[in-house]
Amino acid sequence: MSLFDLSGLVAIVTGSSRGIGRAIAERLAEHGARVTISSRSQEDCQAVADAINAANLPGQAIAVAANISSKEDLSRLVERTRETVGAIDILVCNAATNVHLGSMAELSDAQFRKIFENNVLSNHWLIQMVAPDMIARRDGAIVIISSVAGMVGSARIGAYGVSKAADLQLARNLAAELGPHNVRVNCVAPGVVRTQFARPLWEDSETSQAAEAHTPLRRLGEPDDVAGAAVFLSAPAARFVTGQVIVVDGGATVSGASLGE
């Protein structure tokens, strides 16, 4: 078997109608996985699924809209995937929210709660839903898209960073719990990536140029840069990797580059 062959496997990727999630879904499909595209808009999800099917094989991708803040939506996402394409082998928890830019002193309780529930609790829910089948088969890969914001301080996206730090620990705890069942749980921590979600961190040319200058690879990230790490962690190539975080930031954290302050 190829170390990166995902043929016959079924994957769910949340937040996959654009950006990093879409890139991950496209690359998983290219390596043979059948992929469920999910975000809040059924129309947007269907457009991505249609593009993947046109580029690969008919039926390679399906579209199931779900709001990550709704446990009922997530349950329906899992059930629809099982009914349509089969038991879930790969779960990529990519969807996230950041509703506050600025000091945590100005953060409302409602904003903090929304960030934490969407970025951590929703991942916990989804993993609870898919893990039993993985345990029964003694095989499965779960990838949580965290962020370098969970590893360094930030005066601009502090609340988001708190939630992403929690995701890192969520992966470690679940790796310890699920490892005896041969289910792997890992994180990818992107730096600043040119997506719509991260636009406030890179749209200002002066800020982005400064970030690039302090990044060893001298550029910001692209969605495909993150997709490669997610494919690796989902594939047989990573069969002895669990509870870990792969930082995909061009070296920014090792050189002390900031997160858009």
C-alpha positions in Angstrom: 0.0 0.0 0.0 1.1 3.5 -0.8 1.9 5.5 2.3 -0.6 8.2 1.1 -3.3 5.9 -0.5 -6.7 6.8 0.9 -8.7 4.7 -1.5 -11.9 3.4 0.0 -11.8 5.7 3.0 -14.5 8.1 4.0 -13.7 11.6 5.3 -15.7 14.5 6.7 -14.1 17.9 6.5 -15.9 20.8 8.3 -15.6 24.3 7.0 -14.7 22.9 3.6 -16.6 25.2 1.2 -13.5 27.5 1.0 -10.0 28.2 2.2 -8.0 25.6 4.2 -11.0 23.2 4.5 -11.6 23.2 0.8 -7.9 22.6 0.0 -7.9 19.7 2.5 -11.0 18.1 1.0 -9.6 18.4 -2.5 -6.3 16.8 -1.6 -8.0 14.0 0.4 -10.1 13.3 -2.7 -7.1 13.3 -5.0 -5.6 10.6 -2.8 -8.7 8.5 -3.1 -10.9 9.3 -0.2 -14.6 9.9 -0.5 -15.3 13.3 1.1 -18.2 15.0 2.7 -18.1 18.8 2.2 -19.7 20.7 5.0 -20.2 24.4 5.9 -23.3 26.5 6.7 -24.4 26.9 3.0 -25.7 23.9 1.1 -25.2 25.8 -2.1 -21.6 26.5 -1.4 -20.9 23.0 -0.3 -22.6 21.6 -3.4 -20.4 23.7 -5.7 -17.2 22.4 -4.1 -18.5 18.8 -4.2 -19.4 19.2 -7.9 -15.9 20.5 -8.6 -14.3 17.6 -6.8 -16.4 15.1 -8.6 -15.6 16.7 -12.0 -11.9 16.5 -11.2 -11.9 13.0 -9.9 -14.8 10.4 -10.0 -18.6 10.9 -9.8 -19.7 10.5 -6.2 -16.2 11.2 -4.8 -17.7 14.0 -2.8 -21.1 14.8 -1.3 -22.4 18.0 0.2 -24.1 18.2 3.7 -24.6 21.7 5.2 -24.2 22.0 8.9 -23.7 24.7 11.5 -21.0 23.7 13.9 -22.8 25.5 16.7 -25.7 23.0 16.4 -25.2 19.6 17.9 -28.3 18.5 15.9 -26.7 19.7 12.6 -23.5 17.8 13.4 -25.4 14.6 14.2 -27.2 14.9 10.9 -23.9 15.5 9.1 -22.5 12.3 10.5 -25.6 10.2 9.9 -26.0 11.5 6.3 -22.4 10.6 5.6 -22.8 7.1 7.0 -26.0 6.5 5.0 -24.6 7.9 1.8 -20.9 6.8 1.6 -20.3 4.7 4.7 -18.6 4.7 8.0 -16.2 7.6 8.7 -12.5 6.8 8.6 -11.2 10.4 8.7 -12.5 13.4 10.5 -11.0 16.8 9.9 -12.3 19.4 12.4 -11.5 22.6 10.4 -14.4 25.0 10.9 -13.8 27.8 13.4 -15.0 31.2 14.5 -13.4 34.4 15.6 -15.9 37.1 16.5 -13.5 39.5 18.3 -10.3 41.3 17.2 -8.6 43.2 19.9 -8.0 43.2 23.6 -9.5 40.5 25.8 -10.4 43.3 28.2 -13.0 44.3 25.6 -14.3 40.8 25.0 -17.9 40.1 26.0 -19.0 36.9 27.7 -21.2 36.1 24.6 -18.2 36.5 22.3 -15.9 34.4 24.4 -18.6 31.7 24.7 -19.2 31.6 21.0 -15.5 31.3 20.2 -15.0 28.6 22.7 -18.1 26.6 21.8 -17.6 26.8 18.1 -13.8 26.1 18.2 -13.6 23.5 20.9 -17.0 22.1 22.0 -18.1 21.4 18.4 -14.9 19.4 17.8 -15.6 17.5 21.0 -19.2 16.7 19.8 -18.1 15.5 16.4 -15.3 13.3 17.8 -17.8 11.8 20.2 -20.1 11.0 17.3 -17.5 9.4 15.0 -15.1 7.7 17.5 -17.4 4.7 18.4 -17.3 3.4 14.8 -13.5 4.0 14.6 -13.1 2.1 17.9 -15.2 -0.8 16.6 -13.0 -1.1 13.4 -9.8 -0.4 15.4 -8.8 2.2 12.8 -9.3 5.9 12.3 -7.6 9.3 12.0 -8.9 12.6 13.5 -7.2 15.9 12.6 -8.0 19.1 14.4 -7.0 22.3 12.7 -5.6 24.4 15.6 -3.4 27.5 15.1 -0.1 28.9 16.1 -2.3 31.4 18.0 -2.7 28.7 20.5 1.1 28.5 21.1 2.1 32.2 21.3 0.6 35.3 22.8 -1.3 37.8 20.7 -2.8 41.3 21.6 -5.2 41.0 18.7 -6.6 37.5 18.6 -6.2 36.4 22.2 -9.6 34.8 22.7 -9.2 32.8 19.5 -5.8 31.7 20.7 -7.2 30.5 24.0 -9.6 28.3 22.1 -6.9 27.0 19.8 -4.7 26.1 22.8 -7.6 24.1 24.1 -7.8 22.2 20.8 -4.1 21.2 21.2 -4.9 19.7 24.6 -8.1 18.1 23.3 -6.0 16.2 20.8 -3.5 15.1 23.4 -6.2 13.9 25.8 -8.1 12.0 23.0 -4.9 10.5 21.7 -4.3 9.0 25.1 -7.9 7.7 25.3 -8.3 6.4 21.8 -4.8 5.2 21.1 -5.3 1.7 22.6 -8.1 1.3 19.9 -5.7 2.3 17.1 -7.4 5.6 16.6 -5.1 8.6 16.0 -5.8 12.2 17.0 -3.5 15.0 15.9 -3.4 18.8 15.3 -2.2 21.0 12.5 -1.3 24.6 13.6 -1.2 27.0 10.7 0.4 30.4 10.8 -1.0 33.3 8.8 -2.6 31.8 5.7 -4.1 33.8 2.9 -7.7 32.9 3.4 -10.9 35.0 3.8 -11.0 33.9 7.4 -7.5 35.3 8.1 -8.0 38.4 6.0 -7.7 40.9 8.9 -4.2 39.5 9.6 -2.8 39.9 6.0 -4.9 42.3 4.0 -2.9 45.4 5.1 0.2 45.3 2.8 2.5 46.9 5.4 1.5 44.3 8.0 1.8 41.3 5.6 5.2 42.5 4.3 6.5 42.8 7.8 5.2 39.3 8.6 6.8 37.9 5.5 10.1 39.6 6.3 10.2 37.9 9.7 9.2 34.5 8.4 12.2 32.3 7.4 10.5 31.1 4.2 9.7 34.8 3.4 6.1 34.3 2.5 2.7 33.8 4.1 0.9 30.5 3.9 -1.5 29.2 1.2 -4.3 26.7 1.9 -2.5 23.9 0.1 0.4 24.3 2.5 -1.9 23.2 5.3 -3.6 20.5 3.2 -0.4 18.6 2.8 0.0 18.2 6.6 -3.6 17.1 6.9 -3.3 14.5 4.2 -0.1 13.1 5.9 -1.9 12.8 9.3 -4.9 11.1 7.7 -2.8 8.6 5.7 -1.0 5.3 6.5 2.3 7.4 6.4 1.3 8.7 9.9 0.2 5.4 11.4 2.6 5.8 14.3 1.8 9.5 15.0 -0.7 10.5 17.5 -1.2 13.3 20.1 1.1 15.6 18.1 0.9 19.1 16.5 2.5 19.9 13.1 3.2 23.6 12.9 2.7 25.0 9.3 3.9 28.6 9.5 7.0 28.9 7.3 9.1 29.0 10.5 7.4 32.2 11.8 7.2 30.9 15.4 10.8 30.0 15.6 11.8 33.5 14.5 9.5 35.3 16.8 7.2 36.7 14.1 4.0 38.2 15.5 0.4 37.4 14.6 -0.5 40.7 13.0 -0.1 43.0 16.0 
